[in-house]
Amino acid sequence: KAGVTQTPRYLIKTRGQQVTLSCSPISGHRSVSWYQQTPGQGLQFLFEYFSETQRNKGNFPGRFSGRQFSNSRSEMNVSTLELGDSALYLCASSEKLAGAEELFFGEGSRLTVL
Amino acid sequence: KQEVTQIPAALSVPEGENLVLNCSFTDSAIYNLQWFRQDPGKGLTSLLLIQSSQREQTSGRLNASLDKSSGRSTLYIAASQPGDSATYLCAVSPLTGGGNKLTFGTGTQLKVEL
């Protein structure tokens, strides 16, 4: 069974640009959640999607958005990039929403904002 | 607001030593607690998942315990090996409404030396 796949793995953007990151969950998993990891703040929850609906949201500005498609693949978008958005963005999937199961993480997309 | 603390922040031990990593959380209303491992520049690998009704889980040389009432978990690693060198993270999921919205600790960076 293939794991969680995130693309691109690395990208460099400049301030003010926008970026879209993609996540393909493990086959059969319907929940996809996104996390931001920085040296200063650690791992922080961004949002979670289940069956194409956003079910939970973290404390991030509206510049951070996401969506989920009918095949459970998910994308997150960050508009008007700031230097502080430089981070490793991790996607995780699980079968259910309830939080009763293991989360499986992808390798992440490392975003550098110049 | 849930807060998760991990002590120590860093640990260096000789190969073969048994060691304990600590995790504490402020709100005992959790659904489960998970321990993850993260290698440099990589995503997270799930090690153990403990449901809130359980006291411990074991996988190979790893044993995790949970004392929900006191807000503590420990990860015991037996007979440590250089390949165990990584950052270890604990995370809790909320009891209600939070789905897979995990709150992570800041991690313990482990180095096992030959």
gemmi code that builds the backbone of each chain (N, CA, C; Angstrom):
import gemmi

chains = {
    "A": [
        ("LYS", (0.855, -1.183, 0.000), (0.000, 0.000, 0.000), (0.887, 1.228, 0.000)),
        ("ALA", (0.661, 2.132, -0.942), (1.466, 3.340, -0.996), (1.160, 4.220, 0.203)),
        ("GLY", (2.168, 4.984, 0.616), (1.985, 5.877, 1.747), (1.386, 7.195, 1.308)),
        ("VAL", (1.460, 8.166, 2.212), (0.970, 9.506, 1.926), (2.004, 10.209, 1.037)),
        ("THR", (1.549, 10.758, -0.053), (2.442, 11.401, -1.016), (2.192, 12.894, -1.054)),
        ("GLN", (3.263, 13.653, -0.856), (3.143, 15.106, -0.911), (4.013, 15.658, -2.039)),
        ("THR", (3.449, 16.603, -2.764), (4.213, 17.272, -3.823), (3.936, 18.766, -3.809)),
        ("PRO", (4.922, 19.620, -4.161), (6.310, 19.236, -4.383), (7.032, 19.009, -3.061)),
        ("ARG", (8.185, 18.434, -3.076), (8.937, 18.221, -1.846), (9.648, 19.485, -1.390)),
        ("TYR", (10.122, 20.251, -2.329), (10.825, 21.485, -2.007), (10.371, 22.582, -2.973)),
        ("LEU", (10.237, 23.780, -2.452), (9.935, 24.900, -3.321), (10.369, 26.204, -2.686)),
        ("ILE", (10.737, 27.126, -3.555), (11.185, 28.445, -3.131), (10.280, 29.482, -3.781)),
        ("LYS", (9.761, 30.386, -2.956), (8.887, 31.456, -3.444), (9.386, 32.776, -2.878)),
        ("THR", (8.864, 33.849, -3.419), (9.186, 35.169, -2.886), (7.958, 35.760, -2.203)),
        ("ARG", (8.203, 36.699, -1.332), (7.113, 37.342, -0.596), (6.045, 37.874, -1.541)),
        ("GLY", (4.805, 37.684, -1.155), (3.693, 38.180, -1.959), (3.137, 37.154, -2.938)),
        ("GLN", (3.929, 36.140, -3.248), (3.442, 35.108, -4.160), (2.485, 34.179, -3.417)),
        ("GLN", (1.887, 33.265, -4.176), (1.045, 32.261, -3.547), (1.600, 30.878, -3.898)),
        ("VAL", (1.181, 29.876, -3.120), (1.685, 28.528, -3.343), (0.563, 27.527, -3.099)),
        ("THR", (0.598, 26.446, -3.856), (-0.353, 25.349, -3.679), (0.423, 24.066, -3.448)),
        ("LEU", (0.081, 23.374, -2.381), (0.718, 22.105, -2.046), (-0.310, 20.989, -2.163)),
        ("SER", (0.166, 19.823, -2.576), (-0.755, 18.717, -2.822), (-0.452, 17.536, -1.917)),
        ("CYS", (-1.497, 16.799, -1.573), (-1.362, 15.631, -0.706), (-2.285, 14.530, -1.205)),
        ("SER", (-1.703, 13.356, -1.462), (-2.505, 12.185, -1.805), (-2.471, 11.227, -0.633)),
        ("PRO", (-3.608, 10.963, 0.011), (-3.613, 10.100, 1.200), (-3.464, 8.635, 0.825)),
        ("ILE", (-3.295, 7.816, 1.834), (-3.273, 6.373, 1.643), (-4.634, 5.945, 1.094)),
        ("SER", (-4.608, 5.013, 0.169), (-5.844, 4.545, -0.447), (-6.839, 4.080, 0.619)),
        ("GLY", (-8.058, 4.594, 0.517), (-9.092, 4.229, 1.483), (-9.219, 5.184, 2.654)),
        ("HIS", (-8.236, 6.050, 2.829), (-8.298, 7.051, 3.907), (-9.106, 8.246, 3.438)),
        ("ARG", (-10.036, 8.664, 4.285), (-10.902, 9.781, 3.899), (-10.595, 11.069, 4.667)),
        ("SER", (-9.804, 10.953, 5.717), (-9.440, 12.144, 6.477), (-8.039, 12.590, 6.102)),
        ("VAL", (-7.916, 13.872, 5.798), (-6.610, 14.466, 5.509), (-6.463, 15.697, 6.382)),
        ("SER", (-5.360, 15.759, 7.109), (-5.088, 16.940, 7.926), (-3.735, 17.510, 7.556)),
        ("TRP", (-3.586, 18.799, 7.798), (-2.361, 19.516, 7.441), (-1.753, 20.149, 8.686)),
        ("TYR", (-0.421, 20.110, 8.743), (0.309, 20.696, 9.853), (1.466, 21.533, 9.316)),
        ("GLN", (1.788, 22.595, 10.052), (2.954, 23.415, 9.747), (4.009, 23.149, 10.821)),
        ("GLN", (5.251, 22.934, 10.397), (6.331, 22.716, 11.356), (7.425, 23.748, 11.141)),
        ("THR", (7.711, 24.518, 12.186), (8.785, 25.496, 12.168), (9.647, 25.290, 13.397)),
        ("PRO", (10.917, 25.724, 13.332), (11.790, 25.563, 14.502), (11.267, 26.307, 15.735)),
        ("GLY", (10.631, 27.447, 15.532), (10.181, 28.247, 16.663), (8.870, 27.792, 17.270)),
        ("GLN", (7.915, 27.385, 16.454), (6.575, 27.043, 16.921), (6.302, 25.542, 16.954)),
        ("GLY", (7.207, 24.741, 16.421), (6.975, 23.307, 16.390), (5.891, 22.944, 15.391)),
        ("LEU", (5.179, 21.885, 15.694), (4.113, 21.396, 14.821), (2.787, 22.008, 15.229)),
        ("GLN", (2.134, 22.656, 14.272), (0.854, 23.284, 14.550), (-0.180, 22.832, 13.542)),
        ("PHE", (-1.366, 22.558, 14.027), (-2.472, 22.080, 13.195), (-3.018, 23.222, 12.337)),
        ("LEU", (-3.181, 22.934, 11.051), (-3.755, 23.920, 10.132), (-5.245, 23.667, 9.927)),
        ("PHE", (-5.579, 22.525, 9.344), (-6.975, 22.151, 9.129), (-7.076, 20.675, 8.787)),
        ("GLU", (-8.324, 20.198, 8.844), (-8.607, 18.798, 8.530), (-9.822, 18.725, 7.619)),
        ("TYR", (-9.731, 17.833, 6.647), (-10.828, 17.595, 5.723), (-11.260, 16.144, 5.796)),
        ("PHE", (-12.556, 15.963, 5.696), (-13.136, 14.625, 5.675), (-14.303, 14.644, 4.712)),
        ("SER", (-14.275, 13.721, 3.761), (-15.340, 13.673, 2.745), (-15.609, 15.048, 2.151)),
        ("GLU", (-14.544, 15.701, 1.746), (-14.585, 16.982, 1.012), (-15.044, 18.172, 1.848)),
        ("THR", (-15.200, 17.990, 3.149), (-15.667, 19.077, 4.023), (-14.604, 19.389, 5.067)),
        ("GLN", (-14.375, 20.672, 5.299), (-13.447, 21.051, 6.355), (-14.119, 20.794, 7.705)),
        ("ARG", (-13.495, 19.983, 8.523), (-14.100, 19.584, 9.796), (-13.483, 20.299, 10.991)),
        ("ASN", (-12.228, 20.668, 10.866), (-11.550, 21.360, 11.952), (-10.586, 22.368, 11.366)),
        ("LYS", (-10.351, 23.436, 12.112), (-9.446, 24.469, 11.628), (-8.596, 24.960, 12.789)),
        ("GLY", (-7.321, 25.200, 12.517), (-6.428, 25.748, 13.528), (-6.441, 27.258, 13.509)),
        ("ASN", (-5.545, 27.847, 14.281), (-5.493, 29.306, 14.421), (-4.514, 29.938, 13.449)),
        ("PHE", (-4.841, 29.868, 12.196), (-4.023, 30.469, 11.152), (-4.862, 31.501, 10.408)),
        ("PRO", (-4.183, 32.519, 9.843), (-4.942, 33.554, 9.113), (-5.608, 32.992, 7.872)),
        ("GLY", (-6.530, 33.774, 7.337), (-7.305, 33.350, 6.181), (-6.484, 33.141, 4.920)),
        ("ARG", (-5.217, 33.585, 4.952), (-4.351, 33.345, 3.784), (-4.103, 31.850, 3.572)),
        ("PHE", (-4.325, 31.082, 4.618), (-4.144, 29.634, 4.536), (-5.505, 29.003, 4.261)),
        ("SER", (-5.598, 28.260, 3.189), (-6.853, 27.615, 2.848), (-6.576, 26.238, 2.282)),
        ("GLY", (-7.616, 25.463, 2.180), (-7.438, 24.124, 1.644), (-8.708, 23.611, 1.027)),
        ("ARG", (-8.602, 22.438, 0.445), (-9.786, 21.769, -0.073), (-9.475, 20.295, -0.236)),
        ("GLN", (-10.540, 19.529, -0.375), (-10.379, 18.102, -0.589), (-11.273, 17.699, -1.743)),
        ("PHE", (-10.762, 16.823, -2.563), (-11.488, 16.375, -3.743), (-12.213, 15.061, -3.468)),
        ("SER", (-13.047, 14.654, -4.397), (-13.861, 13.450, -4.198), (-13.011, 12.185, -4.065)),
        ("ASN", (-11.784, 12.214, -4.571), (-10.904, 11.039, -4.432), (-10.035, 11.137, -3.169)),
        ("SER", (-10.376, 12.058, -2.295), (-9.719, 12.305, -1.000), (-8.403, 13.059, -1.103)),
        ("ARG", (-7.888, 13.270, -2.294), (-6.689, 14.101, -2.422), (-6.991, 15.504, -1.923)),
        ("SER", (-5.975, 16.122, -1.352), (-6.183, 17.441, -0.765), (-5.118, 18.402, -1.244)),
        ("GLU", (-5.478, 19.645, -1.283), (-4.539, 20.722, -1.589), (-4.659, 21.786, -0.510)),
        ("MET", (-3.531, 22.421, -0.212), (-3.589, 23.611, 0.614), (-2.938, 24.755, -0.149)),
        ("ASN", (-3.443, 25.931, 0.093), (-2.983, 27.117, -0.605), (-2.603, 28.184, 0.417)),
        ("VAL", (-1.502, 28.846, 0.155), (-1.127, 29.996, 0.988), (-0.979, 31.176, 0.047)),
        ("SER", (-1.734, 32.220, 0.282), (-1.668, 33.405, -0.566), (-0.830, 34.479, 0.120)),
        ("THR", (-0.381, 35.424, -0.659), (0.390, 36.562, -0.159), (1.444, 36.098, 0.854)),
        ("LEU", (2.367, 35.310, 0.366), (3.359, 34.689, 1.237), (4.172, 35.705, 2.020)),
        ("GLU", (4.459, 35.331, 3.276), (5.309, 36.132, 4.150), (6.532, 35.289, 4.507)),
        ("LEU", (7.592, 35.989, 4.944), (8.816, 35.272, 5.311), (8.538, 34.212, 6.366)),
        ("GLY", (7.634, 34.510, 7.282), (7.320, 33.593, 8.376), (6.574, 32.342, 7.945)),
        ("ASP", (6.181, 32.293, 6.688), (5.497, 31.093, 6.196), (6.483, 30.005, 5.803)),
        ("SER", (7.776, 30.342, 5.823), (8.794, 29.327, 5.543), (8.682, 28.216, 6.582)),
        ("ALA", (8.499, 26.993, 6.125), (8.224, 25.898, 7.050), (8.178, 24.582, 6.285)),
        ("LEU", (8.117, 23.517, 7.053), (7.821, 22.193, 6.502), (6.322, 21.967, 6.681)),
        ("TYR", (5.624, 21.742, 5.589), (4.180, 21.507, 5.649), (3.929, 20.011, 5.501)),
        ("LEU", (3.306, 19.462, 6.518), (3.081, 18.030, 6.584), (1.607, 17.706, 6.434)),
        ("CYS", (1.358, 16.672, 5.691), (0.010, 16.176, 5.488), (-0.092, 14.812, 6.155)),
        ("ALA", (-1.242, 14.512, 6.739), (-1.450, 13.224, 7.386), (-2.811, 12.686, 6.995)),
        ("SER", (-2.919, 11.381, 6.923), (-4.216, 10.793, 6.592), (-4.597, 9.691, 7.579)),
        ("SER", (-5.880, 9.477, 7.694), (-6.405, 8.359, 8.482), (-7.738, 7.956, 7.865)),
        ("GLU", (-8.204, 6.773, 8.274), (-9.451, 6.280, 7.690), (-10.642, 7.084, 8.158)),
        ("LYS", (-10.606, 7.453, 9.455), (-11.788, 8.061, 10.050), (-11.473, 9.430, 10.611)),
        ("LEU", (-12.508, 10.110, 10.997), (-12.379, 11.451, 11.539), (-12.194, 11.445, 13.041)),
        ("ALA", (-12.601, 10.347, 13.670), (-12.778, 10.354, 15.122), (-11.507, 10.501, 15.922)),
        ("GLY", (-10.360, 10.370, 15.331), (-9.114, 10.496, 16.078), (-8.752, 9.236, 16.823)),
        ("ALA", (-9.433, 8.122, 16.508), (-9.164, 6.885, 17.232), (-8.048, 6.075, 16.608)),
        ("GLU", (-7.537, 6.530, 15.496), (-6.579, 5.723, 14.759), (-5.278, 6.461, 14.560)),
        ("GLU", (-4.290, 5.678, 14.143), (-3.000, 6.278, 13.845), (-3.119, 7.255, 12.690)),
        ("LEU", (-2.317, 8.291, 12.773), (-2.160, 9.187, 11.646), (-0.916, 8.770, 10.878)),
        ("PHE", (-1.009, 8.782, 9.574), (0.126, 8.460, 8.719), (0.538, 9.742, 7.998)),
        ("PHE", (1.796, 10.112, 8.173), (2.288, 11.376, 7.632), (3.071, 11.170, 6.344)),
        ("GLY", (3.016, 12.180, 5.487), (3.871, 12.228, 4.321), (5.235, 12.782, 4.682)),
        ("GLU", (6.119, 12.894, 3.675), (7.464, 13.395, 3.893), (7.499, 14.920, 4.006)),
        ("GLY", (6.429, 15.561, 3.601), (6.352, 17.008, 3.754), (6.765, 17.775, 2.519)),
        ("SER", (6.327, 19.023, 2.473), (6.742, 19.982, 1.445), (7.469, 21.103, 2.167)),
        ("ARG", (8.739, 21.284, 1.811), (9.519, 22.326, 2.488), (9.450, 23.600, 1.667)),
        ("LEU", (8.821, 24.605, 2.252), (8.628, 25.898, 1.581), (9.608, 26.910, 2.143)),
        ("THR", (10.334, 27.561, 1.245), (11.215, 28.661, 1.626), (10.696, 29.924, 0.960)),
        ("VAL", (10.457, 30.951, 1.764), (9.979, 32.231, 1.242), (11.107, 33.248, 1.368)),
        ("LEU", (11.493, 33.826, 0.243), (12.595, 34.799, 0.219), (12.080, 36.227, 0.080)),
    ],
    "B": [
        ("LYS", (-6.822, 25.625, 26.856), (-6.031, 25.264, 25.681), (-5.020, 24.181, 26.074)),
        ("GLN", (-5.011, 23.110, 25.314), (-4.106, 21.990, 25.601), (-2.664, 22.400, 25.369)),
        ("GLU", (-1.801, 22.057, 26.311), (-0.368, 22.272, 26.144), (0.355, 20.968, 26.430)),
        ("VAL", (1.314, 20.653, 25.581), (2.064, 19.400, 25.696), (3.539, 19.735, 25.846)),
        ("THR", (4.145, 19.152, 26.869), (5.549, 19.424, 27.168), (6.332, 18.127, 27.153)),
        ("GLN", (7.526, 18.182, 26.585), (8.380, 17.008, 26.567), (9.715, 17.320, 27.222)),
        ("ILE", (10.108, 16.423, 28.098), (11.368, 16.561, 28.811), (12.110, 15.221, 28.748)),
        ("PRO", (13.453, 15.217, 28.486), (14.253, 16.416, 28.204), (14.121, 16.848, 26.745)),
        ("ALA", (14.638, 18.022, 26.432), (14.599, 18.495, 25.042), (15.610, 17.747, 24.192)),
        ("ALA", (16.702, 17.337, 24.809), (17.736, 16.588, 24.102), (18.355, 15.585, 25.055)),
        ("LEU", (18.809, 14.480, 24.466), (19.349, 13.389, 25.274), (20.400, 12.649, 24.463)),
        ("SER", (21.552, 12.399, 25.071), (22.597, 11.647, 24.410), (22.973, 10.477, 25.308)),
        ("VAL", (22.915, 9.263, 24.764), (23.183, 8.068, 25.566), (24.098, 7.127, 24.795)),
        ("PRO", (24.830, 6.279, 25.501), (25.626, 5.273, 24.805), (24.744, 4.116, 24.339)),
        ("GLU", (25.172, 3.477, 23.291), (24.444, 2.340, 22.743), (24.204, 1.281, 23.820)),
        ("GLY", (23.020, 0.697, 23.800), (22.698, -0.372, 24.732), (21.948, 0.074, 25.973)),
        ("GLU", (21.938, 1.390, 26.197), (21.278, 1.890, 27.411), (19.760, 1.891, 27.242)),
        ("ASN", (19.062, 1.642, 28.331), (17.602, 1.787, 28.358), (17.285, 3.235, 28.700)),
        ("LEU", (16.264, 3.803, 28.087), (15.986, 5.204, 28.360), (14.487, 5.479, 28.383)),
        ("VAL", (14.158, 6.598, 29.021), (12.763, 7.001, 29.169), (12.591, 8.439, 28.692)),
        ("LEU", (11.624, 8.637, 27.830), (11.262, 9.980, 27.378), (9.916, 10.339, 28.006)),
        ("ASN", (9.793, 11.583, 28.410), (8.606, 12.016, 29.129), (7.755, 12.994, 28.335)),
        ("CYS", (6.458, 12.895, 28.530), (5.498, 13.765, 27.877), (4.413, 14.110, 28.887)),
        ("SER", (4.101, 15.385, 29.015), (3.019, 15.764, 29.919), (2.047, 16.683, 29.181)),
        ("PHE", (0.770, 16.606, 29.553), (-0.252, 17.419, 28.913), (-1.160, 18.009, 29.980)),
        ("THR", (-1.726, 19.164, 29.679), (-2.445, 19.922, 30.706), (-3.927, 19.560, 30.803)),
        ("ASP", (-4.538, 19.099, 29.723), (-5.964, 18.784, 29.723), (-6.139, 17.269, 29.574)),
        ("SER", (-6.721, 16.633, 30.568), (-6.838, 15.168, 30.551), (-7.983, 14.669, 29.656)),
        ("ALA", (-8.750, 15.571, 29.079), (-9.850, 15.164, 28.184), (-9.304, 14.849, 26.804)),
        ("ILE", (-8.620, 13.723, 26.699), (-8.000, 13.330, 25.434), (-8.666, 12.070, 24.906)),
        ("TYR", (-8.610, 11.908, 23.583), (-9.123, 10.698, 22.942), (-8.032, 9.642, 22.905)),
        ("ASN", (-6.836, 10.081, 22.488), (-5.696, 9.181, 22.501), (-4.398, 9.970, 22.557)),
        ("LEU", (-3.309, 9.261, 22.712), (-1.974, 9.859, 22.700), (-1.115, 9.034, 21.759)),
        ("GLN", (-0.372, 9.721, 20.927), (0.486, 9.021, 19.983), (1.929, 9.462, 20.172)),
        ("TRP", (2.831, 8.526, 19.963), (4.251, 8.827, 19.921), (4.709, 8.671, 18.467)),
        ("PHE", (5.496, 9.658, 18.026), (6.020, 9.663, 16.672), (7.528, 9.790, 16.720)),
        ("ARG", (8.118, 9.382, 15.630), (9.553, 9.581, 15.436), (9.733, 10.429, 14.176)),
        ("GLN", (10.690, 11.363, 14.225), (10.984, 12.172, 13.050), (12.492, 12.206, 12.829)),
        ("ASP", (12.904, 11.752, 11.654), (14.295, 11.849, 11.256), (14.514, 13.205, 10.587)),
        ("PRO", (15.734, 13.724, 10.605), (15.989, 15.076, 10.085), (15.463, 15.277, 8.669)),
        ("GLY", (14.680, 16.313, 8.479), (14.157, 16.665, 7.170), (13.074, 15.739, 6.645)),
        ("LYS", (12.596, 14.861, 7.497), (11.603, 13.879, 7.055), (10.254, 14.112, 7.724)),
        ("GLY", (9.286, 13.308, 7.281), (7.984, 13.351, 7.919), (7.986, 12.561, 9.222)),
        ("LEU", (6.795, 12.385, 9.796), (6.660, 11.682, 11.066), (6.277, 10.231, 10.843)),
        ("THR", (6.850, 9.354, 11.653), (6.499, 7.943, 11.628), (5.819, 7.596, 12.941)),
        ("SER", (4.609, 7.046, 12.860), (3.888, 6.672, 14.072), (4.554, 5.472, 14.730)),
        ("LEU", (4.785, 5.583, 16.033), (5.405, 4.493, 16.778), (4.371, 3.712, 17.586)),
        ("LEU", (3.606, 4.431, 18.380), (2.627, 3.796, 19.259), (1.436, 4.718, 19.435)),
        ("LEU", (0.265, 4.106, 19.500), (-0.976, 4.839, 19.760), (-1.605, 4.250, 21.015)),
        ("ILE", (-1.887, 5.095, 21.993), (-2.540, 4.626, 23.213), (-3.899, 5.296, 23.309)),
        ("GLN", (-4.950, 4.498, 23.352), (-6.287, 5.054, 23.563), (-6.394, 5.534, 25.006)),
        ("SER", (-7.299, 6.460, 25.237), (-7.408, 7.056, 26.578), (-7.803, 6.029, 27.642)),
        ("SER", (-8.432, 4.919, 27.218), (-8.855, 3.896, 28.170), (-7.743, 2.881, 28.462)),
        ("GLN", (-6.633, 2.991, 27.738), (-5.536, 2.050, 27.903), (-4.461, 2.624, 28.818)),
        ("ARG", (-3.635, 1.717, 29.361), (-2.554, 2.147, 30.245), (-1.206, 2.088, 29.540)),
        ("GLU", (-1.074, 1.142, 28.596), (0.201, 1.050, 27.909), (0.058, 0.300, 26.598)),
        ("GLN", (1.080, 0.489, 25.750), (1.175, -0.215, 24.489), (2.634, -0.573, 24.276)),
        ("THR", (2.842, -1.706, 23.607), (4.208, -2.163, 23.369), (4.386, -2.524, 21.910)),
        ("SER", (5.572, -2.185, 21.386), (5.933, -2.596, 20.040), (7.433, -2.818, 20.021)),
        ("GLY", (7.832, -4.090, 19.953), (9.252, -4.409, 19.939), (9.957, -3.887, 21.180)),
        ("ARG", (10.976, -3.060, 20.968), (11.749, -2.506, 22.092), (11.101, -1.262, 22.697)),
        ("LEU", (9.958, -0.877, 22.194), (9.286, 0.334, 22.660), (8.092, -0.017, 23.538)),
        ("ASN", (7.963, 0.744, 24.625), (6.797, 0.608, 25.489), (6.349, 1.996, 25.893)),
        ("ALA", (5.087, 2.297, 25.658), (4.552, 3.596, 26.043), (3.479, 3.406, 27.090)),
        ("SER", (3.508, 4.252, 28.102), (2.486, 4.206, 29.144), (1.717, 5.512, 29.162)),
        ("LEU", (0.511, 5.438, 29.707), (-0.338, 6.624, 29.782), (-1.020, 6.673, 31.143)),
        ("ASP", (-0.869, 7.807, 31.818), (-1.597, 8.074, 33.052), (-2.409, 9.337, 32.795)),
        ("LYS", (-3.630, 9.125, 32.341), (-4.444, 10.250, 31.910), (-4.756, 11.202, 33.054)),
        ("SER", (-5.013, 10.657, 34.225), (-5.417, 11.493, 35.358), (-4.321, 12.470, 35.765)),
        ("SER", (-3.076, 12.043, 35.621), (-1.966, 12.934, 35.973), (-1.422, 13.674, 34.767)),
        ("GLY", (-1.944, 13.381, 33.593), (-1.509, 14.077, 32.383), (-0.097, 13.718, 31.971)),
        ("ARG", (0.248, 12.425, 32.056), (1.618, 12.033, 31.741), (1.668, 10.781, 30.878)),
        ("SER", (2.693, 10.747, 30.032), (3.003, 9.557, 29.261), (4.512, 9.399, 29.223)),
        ("THR", (4.948, 8.153, 29.166), (6.377, 7.907, 29.016), (6.589, 6.938, 27.866)),
        ("LEU", (7.677, 7.133, 27.164), (8.111, 6.214, 26.126), (9.414, 5.592, 26.593)),
        ("TYR", (9.385, 4.275, 26.751), (10.558, 3.524, 27.206), (11.183, 2.838, 25.987)),
        ("ILE", (12.476, 3.071, 25.800), (13.207, 2.420, 24.714), (14.245, 1.512, 25.342)),
        ("ALA", (14.137, 0.233, 25.052), (15.070, -0.731, 25.614), (16.253, -0.938, 24.670)),
        ("ALA", (17.404, -1.161, 25.280), (18.612, -1.520, 24.524), (18.788, -0.615, 23.311)),
        ("SER", (18.972, 0.659, 23.555), (19.015, 1.654, 22.475), (20.128, 1.348, 21.459)),
        ("GLN", (19.851, 1.738, 20.210), (20.771, 1.517, 19.098), (21.008, 2.830, 18.380)),
        ("PRO", (22.133, 2.974, 17.658), (22.376, 4.221, 16.913), (21.233, 4.561, 15.957)),
        ("GLY", (20.573, 3.549, 15.406), (19.445, 3.783, 14.514), (18.236, 4.389, 15.190)),
        ("ASP", (18.243, 4.423, 16.514), (17.147, 5.061, 17.258), (17.312, 6.568, 17.313)),
        ("SER", (18.452, 7.072, 16.874), (18.707, 8.513, 16.905), (17.699, 9.233, 16.023)),
        ("ALA", (16.957, 10.139, 16.612), (15.888, 10.863, 15.927), (15.246, 11.801, 16.941)),
        ("THR", (14.275, 12.572, 16.475), (13.459, 13.368, 17.396), (12.163, 12.619, 17.656)),
        ("TYR", (11.815, 12.515, 18.922), (10.605, 11.803, 19.330), (9.568, 12.818, 19.795)),
        ("LEU", (8.372, 12.692, 19.233), (7.297, 13.635, 19.510), (6.094, 12.897, 20.070)),
        ("CYS", (5.462, 13.484, 21.059), (4.190, 12.951, 21.511), (3.098, 13.937, 21.109)),
        ("ALA", (1.900, 13.428, 20.925), (0.778, 14.267, 20.508), (-0.513, 13.703, 21.081)),
        ("VAL", (-1.421, 14.598, 21.444), (-2.717, 14.174, 21.980), (-3.828, 14.692, 21.080)),
        ("SER", (-4.888, 13.896, 20.986), (-6.073, 14.326, 20.245), (-7.183, 14.621, 21.245)),
        ("PRO", (-8.017, 15.612, 20.962), (-9.047, 16.007, 21.926), (-10.166, 14.985, 22.008)),
        ("LEU", (-10.812, 14.940, 23.188), (-11.867, 13.955, 23.418), (-13.098, 14.236, 22.569)),
        ("THR", (-13.443, 15.486, 22.415), (-14.647, 15.798, 21.673), (-14.381, 16.817, 20.583)),
        ("GLY", (-14.991, 16.573, 19.430), (-15.031, 17.567, 18.375), (-13.748, 17.863, 17.648)),
        ("GLY", (-12.666, 17.271, 18.062), (-11.395, 17.678, 17.478), (-10.894, 16.803, 16.367)),
        ("GLY", (-11.534, 15.644, 16.143), (-11.080, 14.771, 15.072), (-9.624, 14.436, 15.214)),
        ("ASN", (-8.893, 14.702, 14.151), (-7.460, 14.445, 14.155), (-6.651, 15.713, 14.403)),
        ("LYS", (-7.217, 16.645, 15.170), (-6.527, 17.869, 15.496), (-5.586, 17.592, 16.653)),
        ("LEU", (-4.386, 17.192, 16.326), (-3.417, 16.829, 17.353), (-2.689, 18.047, 17.884)),
        ("THR", (-2.410, 18.009, 19.177), (-1.515, 18.986, 19.785), (-0.214, 18.266, 20.085)),
        ("PHE", (0.865, 18.789, 19.522), (2.173, 18.150, 19.630), (3.019, 18.790, 20.725)),
        ("GLY", (3.880, 17.959, 21.314), (4.934, 18.486, 22.158), (6.074, 18.983, 21.278)),
        ("THR", (7.071, 19.579, 21.917), (8.188, 20.154, 21.170), (9.263, 19.123, 20.854)),
        ("GLY", (9.134, 17.919, 21.397), (10.021, 16.846, 21.006), (11.235, 16.661, 21.901)),
        ("THR", (11.748, 15.442, 21.871), (13.026, 15.123, 22.517), (13.965, 14.630, 21.428)),
        ("GLN", (15.093, 15.321, 21.284), (16.083, 14.938, 20.274), (17.034, 13.933, 20.910)),
        ("LEU", (16.987, 12.701, 20.401), (17.775, 11.608, 20.964), (18.964, 11.283, 20.080)),
        ("LYS", (20.127, 11.154, 20.706), (21.312, 10.695, 19.991), (21.863, 9.488, 20.735)),
        ("VAL", (21.985, 8.382, 20.035), (22.552, 7.172, 20.604), (23.937, 6.976, 19.997)),
        ("GLU", (24.941, 7.008, 20.844), (26.330, 6.961, 20.364), (26.917, 5.566, 20.483)),
        ("LEU", (27.792, 5.270, 19.531), (28.492, 3.976, 19.534), (29.453, 3.873, 20.696)),
    ],
}
model = gemmi.Model(1)
for chain_id, residues in chains.items():
    chain = gemmi.Chain(chain_id)
    for i, (resn, *xyz) in enumerate(residues, 1):
        res = gemmi.Residue()
        res.name, res.seqid = resn, gemmi.SeqId(i, " ")
        for name, pos in zip(("N", "CA", "C"), xyz):
            atom = gemmi.Atom()
            atom.name, atom.element = name, gemmi.Element(name[0])
            atom.pos, atom.b_iso = gemmi.Position(*pos), 0.0
            res.add_atom(atom)
        chain.add_residue(res)
    model.add_chain(chain)
structure = gemmi.Structure()
structure.add_model(model)
structure.setup_entities()
